[in-house]
């Protein structure tokens, strides 16, 4: 799967791309990530990409010319122009069902905002899917883009050591509820015991316990999912 990230701060991704599952996925050529600095499409000798908002107000707005032209050129870098996603607090809230939908695409083009966001004409012309990772405001779309990448690559075949993991995770296709409690060694720690059923080897009973635990946990913490 290919990700193209358009950002004013591509350096933010350098550490992220060299760690954990993402690095392994890149090394195994299961995932490609290409970074593009929007400033490279600036028409200004100082690579300025923002300006004051018409009508007044605080902050700066990212200009339409470099943004639109950057996206259009990046889309031509592959035969598949990809699904264009703008990371913005005004977008649809990202959840696992949205992630599953995004994972059906072979290429995602992620557009990261900054400051007061993009000139509205960027959306009017490019018609991106607008996504938010929650009802709060970040300094920019880069962390949100990393969140999209991190969630989507889990559904790319071969990325996880056990592909069953992605089907039983909280909110996932095989389990729209919260995942059941997990335990490992030691069997006892500070007076807290691992439930005996998990040590029994009785897999049907273990499955039943996990299903009930998942439902009880969801009822307690996220009843809206039931």
C-alpha positions in Angstrom: 0.0 0.0 0.0 1.2 3.5 -0.8 0.9 6.6 1.3 1.8 10.1 0.0 1.9 12.8 2.7 1.8 16.4 1.8 3.0 18.6 4.6 4.9 21.7 5.5 7.0 19.7 8.0 8.2 16.4 6.4 11.0 16.1 9.0 8.3 15.2 11.6 8.0 11.8 10.0 11.7 10.7 10.1 11.6 9.1 13.5 8.1 7.7 13.0 9.0 5.8 9.8 12.0 4.1 11.4 10.2 2.3 14.3 8.3 -0.8 15.1 5.7 -2.4 12.7 5.8 0.5 10.2 9.6 0.1 9.7 9.2 -3.6 9.2 6.4 -3.1 6.7 8.5 -0.6 4.7 11.5 -2.9 4.8 9.3 -5.8 3.5 7.9 -3.6 0.8 4.4 -4.0 2.1 4.0 -0.3 2.6 5.5 2.8 0.9 5.5 6.3 2.4 6.4 9.2 0.2 6.8 12.7 1.8 6.2 15.9 -0.1 6.9 19.4 1.1 4.1 21.8 0.0 6.6 24.6 0.1 8.2 23.2 -3.1 5.2 24.3 -5.0 5.3 27.9 -3.7 5.5 30.7 -6.2 7.4 32.9 -3.7 11.2 33.0 -3.6 10.9 32.7 0.1 8.7 29.6 -0.3 5.9 31.3 1.5 2.7 29.3 1.4 0.4 31.2 3.8 -1.2 34.7 4.1 -3.6 36.7 6.3 -7.3 35.8 6.2 -9.6 38.0 4.2 -12.1 39.6 6.6 -9.5 39.8 9.4 -8.9 37.5 12.3 -6.0 35.8 14.0 -3.5 33.4 12.4 -2.6 32.6 8.8 -4.3 30.6 6.1 -2.6 28.2 3.7 -2.9 29.5 0.2 -4.7 27.6 -2.5 -2.1 27.7 -5.4 0.7 25.7 -3.9 -1.6 23.3 -2.2 -3.8 22.5 -5.2 -0.8 22.3 -7.5 1.1 20.1 -5.1 -1.7 17.6 -4.8 -2.4 17.5 -8.5 1.3 16.8 -9.3 1.7 14.2 -6.6 -1.4 12.4 -7.8 0.3 11.9 -11.2 3.3 10.2 -9.7 1.5 6.8 -9.8 -0.9 5.3 -12.3 -3.4 5.2 -9.4 -4.2 8.8 -8.3 -5.2 7.5 -4.9 -7.8 8.5 -2.3 -7.3 12.1 -1.2 -7.8 12.7 2.5 -7.5 16.1 4.2 -6.8 16.0 8.0 -8.9 18.6 9.6 -10.8 19.0 12.9 -13.9 19.8 10.8 -13.9 16.4 9.2 -15.7 13.1 9.8 -14.4 11.5 13.0 -12.0 8.6 12.3 -13.1 5.2 13.7 -12.4 1.6 12.9 -15.1 1.4 10.3 -13.6 4.4 8.5 -10.2 2.8 8.8 -11.5 -0.4 7.2 -12.9 1.6 4.3 -9.6 3.5 3.8 -7.7 0.2 3.8 -9.6 -0.9 0.7 -7.6 1.7 -1.3 -4.2 0.9 -2.7 -3.0 4.4 -2.3 -3.9 7.2 0.1 -2.8 10.8 -0.4 -2.8 12.6 3.0 -3.0 16.4 3.1 -1.8 17.9 6.4 -3.0 21.4 7.4 -1.4 24.0 9.6 -2.2 27.4 11.2 -5.9 28.3 10.5 -6.2 25.6 7.9 -6.5 25.7 4.1 -8.2 28.3 1.9 -11.7 27.0 1.3 -11.0 26.8 -2.4 -8.6 23.9 -1.8 -11.6 21.8 -0.7 -13.9 23.2 -3.4 -11.4 22.3 -6.2 -9.9 19.0 -4.9 -13.0 17.6 -3.1 -11.0 15.6 -0.5 -12.5 13.3 2.1 -12.1 15.3 5.3 -11.1 13.4 8.4 -10.6 14.3 12.1 -9.1 12.1 14.8 -11.3 13.7 17.5 -13.0 16.8 18.9 -9.8 18.7 19.7 -7.3 20.8 17.8 -3.7 19.8 17.0 -0.9 22.1 15.9 -1.1 20.5 12.5 -2.3 17.5 10.5 0.9 15.5 10.7 0.1 13.6 13.9 -3.4 12.9 12.5 -1.8 11.6 9.3 0.4 9.3 11.4 -2.7 8.0 13.2 -4.3 7.2 9.8 -1.2 5.4 8.6 -0.8 3.5 11.9 -4.4 2.3 11.9 -4.6 1.4 8.2 -1.4 -0.5 7.9 -2.7 -3.0 10.5 -5.2 -4.1 7.9 -2.6 -4.6 5.1 -2.0 -8.3 4.7 1.4 -9.4 6.1 2.0 -6.4 8.3 0.8 -8.1 11.6 2.5 -11.3 12.8 -1.0 -12.8 13.4 -3.6 -11.3 11.0 -6.3 -12.6 13.4 -5.3 -9.8 15.7 -6.9 -7.1 13.6 -10.2 -9.0 13.5 -10.6 -9.3 17.3 -9.2 -5.9 18.3 -11.6 -3.4 19.9 -14.1 -1.9 17.3 -12.9 -4.3 14.6 -14.9 -6.3 12.0 -15.1 -9.4 14.1 -15.7 -7.5 17.3 -17.4 -4.1 17.3 -17.2 -4.1 21.1 -14.2 -3.4 23.3 -11.7 -6.2 23.5 -11.7 -8.6 26.4 -9.1 -8.3 29.3 -5.7 -9.8 28.6 -3.3 -11.6 31.0 0.2 -13.0 30.8 2.8 -14.3 33.3 3.1 -14.3 36.2 -0.1 -16.1 37.3 -0.2 -14.0 40.5 1.0 -10.4 41.1 0.4 -8.5 44.3 -2.5 -10.6 45.2 -4.2 -10.3 41.7 -4.7 -13.7 40.1 -5.2 -14.6 36.5 -8.7 -16.0 36.0 -8.6 -19.8 36.3 -10.6 -20.4 33.2 -7.7 -18.9 31.1 -5.4 -21.5 32.5 -7.8 -24.5 31.9 -7.0 -25.2 28.3 -10.7 -25.5 27.6 -10.9 -23.3 24.5 -14.8 -23.2 24.1 -15.0 -22.1 27.8 -12.2 -19.5 27.3 -14.0 -18.1 24.2 -17.2 -17.8 26.2 -15.4 -16.1 29.1 -13.8 -13.6 26.7 -17.1 -12.9 24.9 -18.8 -12.1 28.2 -15.8 -10.1 29.5 -15.8 -8.1 26.3 -19.6 -7.4 26.6 -19.4 -6.5 30.3 -16.4 -4.2 29.7 -18.3 -2.5 26.8 -21.4 -2.1 28.9 -19.3 -0.4 31.7 -17.1 1.8 29.5 -18.8 2.3 26.2 -22.5 1.4 26.4 -23.1 3.4 23.2 -21.4 0.5 21.3 -24.0 -2.0 22.4 
